[in-house]
Amino acid sequence: MKKAVKKLLENIANLFKVKTILSLCVIITTCILTFNNVVSVEAFMAIASAIITYYFTKNEKEEK
């Protein structure tokens, strides 16, 4: 149980990394601009898929 809580806290701490914050800002901004018809849906999908692909394909290095 303690390991699960520790892992949860580590994951929450990782959310505050600069890359994550910037990526979330870009996604939120493009969502708002898409809903206001400033950015096309195709452009939003290209931006969102690029960011999501980056996060799911990057290799995590374990710190020791």
Secondary structure, DSSP 8 states (H G I E B T S, - for coil): -HHHHHHHHHHHHHTTSHHHHHHHHHHHHHHHHHHTTSS-HHHHHHHHHHHHHHHHH-------
